[in-house]
């Protein structure tokens, strides 16, 4: 095991996880979630709704009746009316399954809370409350009858922490443990159920009492979000249903209860009334599973890599390697630039890898918080645009915003020169050159916060694609950068706002509203280092016969990027681009319809080909041949809410995050003027 990540055979788990009266397992159908599950889908999710009611300061918050809200990988049941968007939940240890919670109003959430989650009787500490207040905090079973299809749970529930977005160890161990549990349960004659629970509700009575006895025991094994402290990973909770019986036909002594954290099974006492060798062998099997998961975790993350694949200290996509902090430069009260360099023995090899990544264009690395084993993706800022030999020790610079409660950003803000910082990558992004092709000549980039880093990467890459006068076409790029405060973009030309408001972060402007370019508005004569780099890039663009423009908005100045701003930036150019109307086949690179199914990795796998086929040579696209076609690009990068508001959210399907259809404000613009968008692709970075 890596240093500091050995299996703990002595530590006691008792008391490390908060007590709870009820657990709500939200069926998301996904294997991983953001660090804070309530931020999933830009905050539009059931976890956020429930935490609003039962979280700290919530209307039903009760320290003596804690409700644990978790996301799970179980899929939600499908309603008969498929146009309805619903979510399913498991309630344990009540052992209830609620298949349909419509996401169209808050009424169903209130019914769930009042009908199933509030206590039947309040703790004696609440005796001093008024009768009205006490009544508001106690359960009303009649509300449960408003939720259709509720039924008892008779499956064994095996819940494994697989929350890689919170703790990367769980992201590695969780899927392995799930597979092993499924295999072991099947060998013991337990049917492992997969897929959503199928609901057939012929009547209201059967919907509420609908337990159906099965001839053989069944189980569901799923991944769940974070359930406790960061010291232990791969935590497991097993719930045995109330109907569970022993081999002798008696009620199982653990039926209706939970066995928690079997990852440390050696500290558990064997139940004295579990008879037979079969029962005594179960803890040993689970311990074997835990060790297997830990061993796989070791081989996946040990920087030494005992199997000798990537050498220690050389950047790779499998294991983290230590770089050294060179400096931190404060750019605003909440942001800073972190500069790191490769370890001395591998400077030249890492420099070659980094140079290859810059040649591709868009790329990122993961940075690890070693104590918590959490990783986040960061996009390196490009080096100086003026051509110069690559240094032997190629430094990497990252624009970091420190968030309150942000595990990785807070950790990075405390590092000083000489400290280790752990990187994994590079992870290559979209192939901008292939999508622009020869015909594409314009890029508009909407950047939110630190999303300006990918915009700078694209700006640098475009310079390497088209030298002055090459191909006889002028290249144009415009960056519109939205920041929370004017200090984040001090010295940047602003968009002149025509109407007041609460800024981008508080509202979205209408399609008809708008703003126009304005002059520089420096903050007390200061210039943010990122703005300075934008100006340097702009000068190089102009010297090579191209154009780079940039404008900024700040939330504390009531700034907002409106539909009119996007329309102006993507409007007709003075030099019309070649028509792409003669497309002879849907092209992976130049079809918005095909793009919605793509991932960053799929671009890298194609290596410049427009489609995966034997008749398409490298450098060709399927729609025009030999790269004569191309599209202008509207790109966007920033917080999930920023991306969703303008172009719609990315989607998670088939085990990967994909572009998804164009939505948000841009979708309205496309519907309003489809012809104006014929030569544009929308890329969500």
DRENTORPA-716999 format. One record per residue (C-alpha): x, z, y; residue in three letters. Coordinates in steps of 0.2 Angstrom, whole numbers, plus 2048, in hexadecimal, padded with zeros to 3 digits. Layout:
X Z Y ALA;
...
This chain:
800 800 800 UNK;
806 7FD 812 UNK;
80D 80C 81B UNK;
7FF 817 822 UNK;
7F2 80F 817 UNK;
7F5 817 806 UNK;
7E6 81D 7FB UNK;
7E2 82F 801 UNK;
7E0 839 7F1 UNK;
7DF 84A 7FA UNK;
7D4 848 80A UNK;
7C3 84E 809 UNK;
7B4 843 80E UNK;
7A8 851 811 UNK;
7A2 852 823 UNK;
7AB 842 829 UNK;
79B 838 82A UNK;
78C 83E 835 UNK;
77D 845 82C UNK;
76E 83B 82C UNK;
75C 83D 828 UNK;
758 82A 825 UNK;
762 81B 824 UNK;
75B 80A 82A UNK;
764 7FB 822 UNK;
760 7EC 82C UNK;
760 7DC 821 UNK;
76B 7CF 82B UNK;
771 7C4 81E UNK;
782 7C5 825 UNK;
792 7CD 81E UNK;
799 7D2 82E UNK;
794 7D7 840 UNK;
79B 7DB 851 UNK;
7A4 7EC 853 UNK;
794 7F3 85A UNK;
786 7EC 850 UNK;
77A 7EE 85E UNK;
784 7E0 868 UNK;
780 7D3 85A UNK;
777 7C4 860 UNK;
77A 7C9 872 UNK;
770 7D9 870 UNK;
760 7D1 869 UNK;
75F 7DA 859 UNK;
756 7E8 850 UNK;
765 7F4 850 UNK;
765 7F4 863 UNK;
753 7F7 863 UNK;
754 806 857 UNK;
763 80D 860 UNK;
759 80C 870 UNK;
74C 818 868 UNK;
757 823 85D UNK;
768 822 865 UNK;
76F 82E 872 UNK;
763 830 880 UNK;
755 826 876 UNK;
743 82B 878 UNK;
743 831 865 UNK;
755 838 865 UNK;
756 848 85B UNK;
767 850 856 UNK;
75E 859 847 UNK;
756 848 841 UNK;
764 83B 842 UNK;
760 829 83E UNK;
76E 81F 837 UNK;
76C 80C 83C UNK;
777 800 832 UNK;
778 7ED 830 UNK;
778 7E6 81E UNK;
77C 7D6 816 UNK;
76B 7D6 80D UNK;
760 7C7 812 UNK;
74F 7CA 81A UNK;
740 7C5 811 UNK;
738 7B4 817 UNK;
727 7B5 81E UNK;
719 7A9 819 UNK;
718 7A3 82B UNK;
72A 79D 82C UNK;
728 79A 83F UNK;
728 7AD 841 UNK;
739 7B6 843 UNK;
739 7C6 839 UNK;
746 7D3 834 UNK;
745 7DD 824 UNK;
74C 7EF 822 UNK;
74F 7FC 814 UNK;
74C 80E 817 UNK;
756 81A 80D UNK;
754 827 806 UNK;
741 824 809 UNK;
744 815 7FE UNK;
738 80A 807 UNK;
73A 7F7 80B UNK;
732 7F0 81B UNK;
733 7DD 819 UNK;
72C 7D7 829 UNK;
730 7DE 83A UNK;
72B 7D0 846 UNK;
738 7CD 854 UNK;
72B 7C8 861 UNK;
727 7D9 868 UNK;
72D 7EB 868 UNK;
71C 7F0 85F UNK;
723 7EE 84E UNK;
733 7F9 852 UNK;
728 806 859 UNK;
71D 806 849 UNK;
72D 807 83E UNK;
733 816 848 UNK;
722 820 849 UNK;
71C 81B 837 UNK;
72C 81E 82E UNK;
73B 825 837 UNK;
735 833 842 UNK;
735 844 838 UNK;
725 84B 830 UNK;
72A 85C 837 UNK;
735 861 845 UNK;
744 86C 844 UNK;
741 87E 84A UNK;
74C 87B 858 UNK;
73E 871 860 UNK;
732 87F 85F UNK;
733 881 872 UNK;
72D 870 876 UNK;
71B 86D 87C UNK;
70E 867 86F UNK;
70D 855 877 UNK;
720 854 876 UNK;
721 85A 864 UNK;
713 84E 85F UNK;
71D 83F 867 UNK;
72C 844 85C UNK;
723 845 84B UNK;
71E 837 83F UNK;
70D 82E 83F UNK;
70A 826 82E UNK;
6FC 81B 835 UNK;
709 811 83E UNK;
711 80D 82E UNK;
702 804 828 UNK;
704 7F7 837 UNK;
713 7F0 82E UNK;
70E 7E4 820 UNK;
716 7E3 80F UNK;
71F 7F4 80F UNK;
723 7F9 7FD UNK;
72D 806 7F3 UNK;
73F 802 7EF UNK;
743 803 7DC UNK;
754 7FB 7DC UNK;
765 804 7DC UNK;
76C 801 7ED UNK;
77F 800 7EE UNK;
785 7FF 800 UNK;
797 7FB 804 UNK;
79F 7FB 815 UNK;
7A5 7EA 818 UNK;
7A5 7EB 82B UNK;
7B5 7E0 82F UNK;
7B0 7DF 841 UNK;
7B3 7F2 843 UNK;
7C0 7F5 836 UNK;
7CA 7E6 82E UNK;
7CD 7F0 81E UNK;
7BB 7F1 81A UNK;
7B9 7DE 81D UNK;
7C6 7DC 810 UNK;
7C1 7E9 803 UNK;
7AE 7E7 805 UNK;
7AB 7D6 7FD UNK;
7B7 7DA 7EF UNK;
7AE 7EB 7EB UNK;
79D 7E2 7EC UNK;
7A3 7D5 7DF UNK;
7AA 7E2 7D4 UNK;
79A 7ED 7D5 UNK;
78F 7DE 7D1 UNK;
79A 7DA 7C2 UNK;
79A 7EC 7BB UNK;
788 7EF 7BE UNK;
784 7DF 7B4 UNK;
78F 7E5 7A6 UNK;
785 7F5 7A5 UNK;
774 7EC 7A3 UNK;
76F 7ED 7B5 UNK;
768 7DE 7BD UNK;
770 7DA 7CE UNK;
763 7D2 7DA UNK;
769 7C6 7E7 UNK;
760 7BD 7F5 UNK;
751 7C3 7FF UNK;
743 7CE 7F8 UNK;
735 7C2 7F4 UNK;
724 7C9 7FB UNK;
713 7C4 7F5 UNK;
706 7CE 7FD UNK;
6F5 7CB 7F6 UNK;
6EC 7DA 7FF UNK;
6F0 7E7 80B UNK;
6EF 7F5 7FD UNK;
6FC 7ED 7F3 UNK;
707 7EA 802 UNK;
708 7FC 805 UNK;
70A 803 7F3 UNK;
712 7F4 7EC UNK;
71F 7FB 7E1 UNK;
721 7F0 7D1 UNK;
729 7F8 7C2 UNK;
737 7ED 7BA UNK;
73B 7EE 7A7 UNK;
74E 7F0 7AB UNK;
757 7F9 7B9 UNK;
75C 7EE 7C8 UNK;
768 7F0 7D6 UNK;
76C 7E8 7E7 UNK;
77F 7E8 7ED UNK;
782 7E5 7FF UNK;
78E 7E7 80D UNK;
78A 7F2 81C UNK;
790 7F6 82D UNK;
79B 805 831 UNK;
795 816 82A UNK;
7A3 822 82F UNK;
7B4 827 836 UNK;
7C2 81A 835 UNK;
7CD 824 82A UNK;
7C5 81D 81A UNK;
7C0 80B 817 UNK;
7B6 803 809 UNK;
7A9 812 809 UNK;
79B 810 7FD UNK;
78A 818 7FC UNK;
77F 817 7ED UNK;
76D 81A 7ED UNK;
764 81D 7DC UNK;
751 81A 7DE UNK;
745 828 7DB UNK;
73F 820 7CB UNK;
750 820 7C3 UNK;
751 828 7B2 UNK;
75F 82E 7A7 UNK;
762 827 795 UNK;
757 835 78F UNK;
748 830 79A UNK;
74A 83E 7A6 UNK;
74A 83C 7B8 UNK;
75C 839 7BE UNK;
763 848 7C7 UNK;
769 83C 7D5 UNK;
759 832 7D7 UNK;
754 831 7E9 UNK;
764 837 7EF UNK;
775 82F 7F4 UNK;
786 82F 7ED UNK;
792 82D 7FC UNK;
7A3 827 7FE UNK;
7A8 824 7EC UNK;
7B8 81C 7F2 UNK;
7BF 82E 7F0 UNK;
7B7 831 7E0 UNK;
7C5 83C 7D9 UNK;
7BF 84A 7E5 UNK;
7AD 84A 7DE UNK;
7A6 856 7D1 UNK;
79F 84F 7C1 UNK;
78D 853 7C0 UNK;
78B 85F 7B1 UNK;
77A 858 7AC UNK;
781 846 7AA UNK;
782 844 797 UNK;
78A 837 78D UNK;
79B 82D 78E UNK;
793 81F 797 UNK;
78F 82A 7A6 UNK;
7A0 833 7A6 UNK;
7A8 822 7A7 UNK;
79F 81C 7B7 UNK;
7AA 826 7C4 UNK;
7BA 81F 7BC UNK;
7B3 80D 7BD UNK;
7AF 80F 7CF UNK;
7C0 817 7D2 UNK;
7C8 807 7CA UNK;
7BE 7FC 7D6 UNK;
7C4 806 7E5 UNK;
7D6 804 7E0 UNK;
7D3 7F2 7DD UNK;
7CC 7F0 7EE UNK;
7DB 7FA 7F6 UNK;
7E7 7EF 7EC UNK;
7E0 7DF 7F2 UNK;
7E0 7E6 804 UNK;
7F2 7EA 802 UNK;
7F7 7D9 7FD UNK;
7ED 7D1 80B UNK;
7F4 7DC 819 UNK;
805 7E2 814 UNK;
811 7DB 821 UNK;
81F 7DC 814 UNK;
814 7D0 808 UNK;
81D 7D5 7F7 UNK;
818 7C4 7F0 UNK;
823 7BB 7FD UNK;
818 7AE 804 UNK;
819 7B0 817 UNK;
82A 7B9 81B UNK;
828 7C9 824 UNK;
828 7C7 837 UNK;
822 7B4 836 UNK;
811 7B1 83D UNK;
804 7AC 830 UNK;
7F1 7AC 82D UNK;
7F2 7B9 81F UNK;
7FB 7C8 825 UNK;
7FF 7D1 835 UNK;
811 7D1 83C UNK;
818 7DC 84A UNK;
81D 7D4 85B UNK;
824 7DE 869 UNK;
81C 7E2 879 UNK;
826 7DA 888 UNK;
81B 7DF 896 UNK;
80A 7E3 89C UNK;
804 7DC 8AD UNK;
7F5 7E3 8B6 UNK;
7EA 7D5 8BC UNK;
7DB 7DF 8C2 UNK;
7D4 7F0 8C0 UNK;
7CD 7EC 8AE UNK;
7D9 7DD 8A8 UNK;
7EB 7DB 8A5 UNK;
7F7 7CE 89D UNK;
800 7D4 88D UNK;
810 7CB 889 UNK;
818 7CD 878 UNK;
826 7C4 86F UNK;
82B 7C1 85D UNK;
836 7CC 853 UNK;
849 7C7 855 UNK;
84C 7C1 843 UNK;
83E 7B5 844 UNK;
83E 7AF 856 UNK;
842 79C 852 UNK;
836 79B 844 UNK;
828 7A3 84E UNK;
82C 798 85D UNK;
829 789 852 UNK;
819 78F 84C UNK;
813 793 85D UNK;
819 782 864 UNK;
80E 77A 856 UNK;
7FF 784 85B UNK;
801 77E 86D UNK;
803 76C 867 UNK;
7F2 76E 85F UNK;
7EA 775 86F UNK;
7DE 783 86C UNK;
7E3 792 862 UNK;
7E2 7A5 861 UNK;
7EA 7B4 857 UNK;
7E3 7C4 851 UNK;
7EA 7D4 858 UNK;
7E8 7E4 84E UNK;
7E5 7F6 853 UNK;
7F0 7FE 845 UNK;
7E8 80F 845 UNK;
7D6 809 843 UNK;
7DB 7F9 83A UNK;
7D0 7EF 846 UNK;
7D4 7DD 84B UNK;
7CE 7D2 85A UNK;
7D2 7C0 85E UNK;
7DC 7BD 86E UNK;
7E0 7AC 875 UNK;
7F1 7AA 87C UNK;
7F4 7A4 88E UNK;
7FE 794 88F UNK;
810 794 895 UNK;
814 78C 8A6 UNK;
80E 77A 8A7 UNK;
81E 774 8AE UNK;
828 76B 89F UNK;
836 776 899 UNK;
83F 77A 889 UNK;
836 786 87E UNK;
840 797 87E UNK;
847 79D 86D UNK;
83D 7AD 86F UNK;
82C 7A5 873 UNK;
821 7B3 87C UNK;
80F 7B4 87B UNK;
803 7BA 889 UNK;
7F2 7C0 887 UNK;
7E5 7C4 894 UNK;
7DC 7D4 88F UNK;
7CD 7DD 896 UNK;
7CC 7EF 893 UNK;
7BB 7F4 88E UNK;
7B4 806 88D UNK;
7B4 80A 87B UNK;
7BD 7FA 876 UNK;
7C8 7FF 868 UNK;
7D5 7F1 869 UNK;
7D5 7EE 87B UNK;
7D8 801 87F UNK;
7E6 802 872 UNK;
7EE 7F3 87A UNK;
7ED 7FA 88B UNK;
7F7 809 886 UNK;
806 7FF 87F UNK;
816 7FE 888 UNK;
826 7F3 887 UNK;
82E 7F4 876 UNK;
81E 7FA 86D UNK;
819 7F0 85E UNK;
809 7E6 85E UNK;
802 7DE 84E UNK;
7FD 7CB 84E UNK;
7F6 7BF 841 UNK;
7F4 7AD 843 UNK;
7F5 7A0 84B UNK;
7E2 79B 848 UNK;
7E0 78A 84F UNK;
7D0 785 858 UNK;
7C7 775 85C UNK;
7D0 764 85D UNK;
7CD 760 86F UNK;
7D8 750 86F UNK;
7CD 749 860 UNK;
7BD 74D 869 UNK;
7C2 746 87A UNK;
7C9 736 871 UNK;
7CE 728 87C UNK;
7BE 727 886 UNK;
7BB 739 88A UNK;
7C3 73D 89B UNK;
7BA 74C 8A1 UNK;
7B9 75E 89C UNK;
7AE 76C 8A4 UNK;
7B2 77E 89E UNK;
7A7 78C 8A1 UNK;
7B1 79C 89F UNK;
7AB 7AE 89F UNK;
7B7 7BC 8A2 UNK;
7C6 7BA 897 UNK;
7BF 7AA 890 UNK;
7CA 7A2 89E UNK;
7D8 7A3 892 UNK;
7D1 795 886 UNK;
7CE 78B 896 UNK;
7E0 78C 89B UNK;
7E5 787 88A UNK;
7DA 777 88B UNK;
7E1 773 89C UNK;
7F3 774 896 UNK;
7EF 76A 887 UNK;
7E7 75C 890 UNK;
7F7 75A 89A UNK;
801 757 88A UNK;
7F3 74A 884 UNK;
7F4 73F 893 UNK;
803 73D 89E UNK;
801 735 8AF UNK;
7FA 723 8AE UNK;
7F9 724 89B UNK;
7EA 71A 894 UNK;
7E6 715 8A6 UNK;
7D9 723 8A8 UNK;
7D8 732 8B3 UNK;
7D5 743 8AA UNK;
7CA 74F 8B3 UNK;
7C7 761 8AF UNK;
7BC 76F 8B8 UNK;
7BD 781 8B4 UNK;
7AE 78C 8B9 UNK;
7B3 79E 8B7 UNK;
7A7 7AD 8B7 UNK;
7AE 7BE 8B9 UNK;
7A7 7D0 8BA UNK;
7B0 7D4 8CA UNK;
7B8 7CB 8D9 UNK;
7C9 7D4 8D4 UNK;
7C9 7CA 8C4 UNK;
7CA 7B9 8CD UNK;
7D1 7BE 8DE UNK;
7D7 7AE 8E7 UNK;
7CC 7A2 8DD UNK;
7C1 796 8E6 UNK;
7AF 79B 8E5 UNK;
79F 793 8E1 UNK;
794 794 8F1 UNK;
784 79D 8EC UNK;
774 797 8F3 UNK;
76A 7A6 8EE UNK;
76D 7B8 8EB UNK;
76B 7C1 8DB UNK;
773 7CD 8CE UNK;
781 7C1 8C9 UNK;
783 7B8 8B9 UNK;
785 7C7 8AE UNK;
774 7CE 8B4 UNK;
76A 7BE 8B4 UNK;
769 7AB 8B1 UNK;
766 79F 8BF UNK;
758 792 8BD UNK;
75C 780 8B9 UNK;
757 77A 8CA UNK;
760 788 8D4 UNK;
772 785 8D8 UNK;
782 787 8E2 UNK;
78F 77C 8E9 UNK;
7A2 77D 8EA UNK;
7A9 788 8F8 UNK;
7BA 78C 8FF UNK;
7C6 799 8F9 UNK;
7C0 7AB 8FB UNK;
7D0 7B6 8F8 UNK;
7CE 7C8 8F5 UNK;
7D8 7D0 903 UNK;
7E5 7C2 902 UNK;
7E9 7C6 8F0 UNK;
7EA 7B9 8E2 UNK;
7E6 7BD 8CF UNK;
7F5 7B8 8C4 UNK;
7E8 7AD 8BA UNK;
7E3 7A4 8CA UNK;
7F5 7A1 8CE UNK;
7F7 799 8BD UNK;
7E8 78E 8C0 UNK;
7EF 788 8D1 UNK;
800 784 8C8 UNK;
7F6 77A 8BB UNK;
7EC 771 8C9 UNK;
7FC 76C 8D1 UNK;
803 764 8C1 UNK;
7F3 75B 8BE UNK;
7F3 753 8CF UNK;
806 74E 8CD UNK;
801 744 8BD UNK;
7F2 73C 8C5 UNK;
7E5 747 8BD UNK;
7D9 754 8C5 UNK;
7D6 766 8C1 UNK;
7C9 770 8CB UNK;
7C4 782 8C9 UNK;
7B7 78D 8D1 UNK;
7B2 79F 8CE UNK;
7A3 7AB 8CF UNK;
7A4 7BE 8CF UNK;
796 7C9 8C9 UNK;
799 7D6 8D7 UNK;
797 7C8 8E4 UNK;
786 7C3 8DC UNK;
78E 7B3 8D6 UNK;
786 7A8 8C8 UNK;
789 798 8BF UNK;
779 78E 8C1 UNK;
772 77F 8B9 UNK;
775 775 8C9 UNK;
788 77A 8C7 UNK;
788 774 8B5 UNK;
77F 764 8BA UNK;
78B 760 8C8 UNK;
79A 763 8BE UNK;
794 758 8B0 UNK;
78C 74B 8BB UNK;
791 738 8BB UNK;
7A4 735 8BF UNK;
7AA 728 8CB UNK;
7B2 71F 8BD UNK;
7A5 71C 8AF UNK;
7AB 720 89E UNK;
7AA 713 890 UNK;
799 713 887 UNK;
798 71C 876 UNK;
787 713 873 UNK;
78F 708 865 UNK;
792 717 859 UNK;
791 710 848 UNK;
790 720 83E UNK;
78E 733 842 UNK;
79F 739 846 UNK;
7A5 74A 843 UNK;
7AE 74B 853 UNK;
7A2 742 85F UNK;
791 747 858 UNK;
788 757 860 UNK;
77D 757 851 UNK;
78C 758 845 UNK;
795 764 850 UNK;
788 772 84E UNK;
78E 774 83C UNK;
7A0 775 83F UNK;
7AD 783 840 UNK;
7BE 784 848 UNK;
7C5 783 837 UNK;
7BC 773 833 UNK;
7C5 76A 841 UNK;
7D6 76F 83B UNK;
7D2 769 829 UNK;
7CE 758 82F UNK;
7DF 756 838 UNK;
7D9 749 844 UNK;
7CC 73F 839 UNK;
7BB 73D 83F UNK;
7B3 73F 82E UNK;
7B8 745 81D UNK;
7B9 735 814 UNK;
7C6 729 80C UNK;
7C3 71B 817 UNK;
7C6 724 827 UNK;
7D9 724 82C UNK;
7E1 732 836 UNK;
7DE 730 849 UNK;
7CE 726 846 UNK;
7BC 72B 84A UNK;
7AD 726 840 UNK;
7A4 720 84F UNK;
7AF 714 857 UNK;
7BF 711 84D UNK;
7D1 715 853 UNK;
7CC 722 85F UNK;
7C5 716 86C UNK;
7B6 721 86E UNK;
7B5 733 874 UNK;
7AA 73F 87E UNK;
7AB 74A 88D UNK;
7AB 75C 889 UNK;
7A1 76B 890 UNK;
7AA 77A 889 UNK;
7A6 78C 88A UNK;
7AF 79C 886 UNK;
7AB 7AF 88A UNK;
7A0 7BD 884 UNK;
792 7BA 878 UNK;
785 7BC 885 UNK;
78D 7B0 891 UNK;
78F 7A2 883 UNK;
77D 7A5 87D UNK;
775 7A4 88F UNK;
77D 793 893 UNK;
77F 78A 882 UNK;
777 795 875 UNK;
77E 7A0 868 UNK;
78A 79B 85A UNK;
782 79D 849 UNK;
788 7A5 839 UNK;
784 79B 829 UNK;
78D 797 818 UNK;
799 7A5 81B UNK;
7A0 79F 82C UNK;
79C 79F 83E UNK;
796 78E 844 UNK;
793 785 855 UNK;
780 785 852 UNK;
774 77A 85D UNK;
776 779 870 UNK;
76A 786 878 UNK;
769 790 888 UNK;
76A 788 899 UNK;
773 778 894 UNK;
765 774 887 UNK;
759 774 895 UNK;
764 769 89F UNK;
766 75D 891 UNK;
753 75C 88E UNK;
751 759 8A0 UNK;
75E 74A 8A1 UNK;
763 745 890 UNK;
76B 735 896 UNK;
777 73E 8A1 UNK;
77D 748 892 UNK;
780 739 886 UNK;
792 739 889 UNK;
795 74C 888 UNK;
798 758 879 UNK;
795 76B 87B UNK;
7A3 776 873 UNK;
7A1 789 871 UNK;
7B3 790 870 UNK;
